[in-house]
Amino acid sequence: MKNMGGMMKQAQKLQKKMLKMQEELALKTVDVSAGGGMVKVVATGNQKIQSISLEKEVVDPDDVEMLEDLILAAVNDALNKSQEMVSGEMGKLTGGMNIPGLM
């Protein structure tokens, strides 16, 4: 039983560290661009899109589909990079162990 109590304390410490890390990751961002920098997206570490910037030249009323595709590509890339950032930071915390439900 003594060992179980130690494991519970370690789990609580890990949980506190993870909560702190999640708060810190929410403040970190990744920047991504598509279309040669014509569309830029910033995403946070908690998978929220913070901003989308468009160069005027990419806004063509006759080709809305291209703009939609560029925005979609940039947003998906930003979210993927954000997830990679979170996985990397969580991996440092957990020592590389893949703990189900944490990432």
FENHU-V664709 format. One record per residue. N is the residue number from 1. RES is the residue in three letters. PHI is phi in radians with two decimals (none if undefined). Layout:
((N/RES/PHI) (N/RES/PHI))
This chain:
((1/MET/none) (2/LYS/-1.02) (3/ASN/-1.13) (4/MET/-1.13) (5/GLY/-1.09) (6/GLY/-1.14) (7/MET/-1.13) (8/MET/-1.14) (9/LYS/-1.13) (10/GLN/-1.10) (11/ALA/-1.11) (12/GLN/-1.17) (13/LYS/-1.09) (14/LEU/-1.08) (15/GLN/-1.09) (16/LYS/-1.10) (17/LYS/-1.09) (18/MET/-1.16) (19/LEU/-1.08) (20/LYS/-1.11) (21/MET/-1.10) (22/GLN/-1.08) (23/GLU/-1.12) (24/GLU/-1.17) (25/LEU/-1.14) (26/ALA/-1.12) (27/LEU/-1.60) (28/LYS/-1.44) (29/THR/-2.31) (30/VAL/-2.14) (31/ASP/-1.96) (32/VAL/-2.38) (33/SER/-2.32) (34/ALA/-2.41) (35/GLY/1.13) (36/GLY/1.16) (37/GLY/1.58) (38/MET/-1.29) (39/VAL/-2.15) (40/LYS/-2.15) (41/VAL/-2.28) (42/VAL/-2.05) (43/ALA/-2.14) (44/THR/-1.62) (45/GLY/-1.22) (46/ASN/-1.84) (47/GLN/1.07) (48/LYS/-1.91) (49/ILE/-1.39) (50/GLN/-1.55) (51/SER/-2.78) (52/ILE/-2.32) (53/SER/-2.10) (54/LEU/-2.15) (55/GLU/-1.35) (56/LYS/-0.98) (57/GLU/-1.12) (58/VAL/-1.45) (59/VAL/-1.54) (60/ASP/-2.12) (61/PRO/-1.02) (62/ASP/-1.51) (63/ASP/-2.47) (64/VAL/-1.12) (65/GLU/-1.04) (66/MET/-1.10) (67/LEU/-1.10) (68/GLU/-1.04) (69/ASP/-1.11) (70/LEU/-1.13) (71/ILE/-1.12) (72/LEU/-1.06) (73/ALA/-1.10) (74/ALA/-1.17) (75/VAL/-1.13) (76/ASN/-1.09) (77/ASP/-1.13) (78/ALA/-1.11) (79/LEU/-1.14) (80/ASN/-1.11) (81/LYS/-1.15) (82/SER/-1.11) (83/GLN/-1.12) (84/GLU/-1.11) (85/MET/-1.07) (86/VAL/-1.11) (87/SER/-1.06) (88/GLY/-1.12) (89/GLU/-1.19) (90/MET/-1.17) (91/GLY/-1.08) (92/LYS/-1.11) (93/LEU/-1.26) (94/THR/-1.64) (95/GLY/1.21) (96/GLY/1.50) (97/MET/-1.25) (98/ASN/-1.61) (99/ILE/-1.68) (100/PRO/-0.98) (101/GLY/1.53) (102/LEU/-1.67) (103/MET/-2.25))
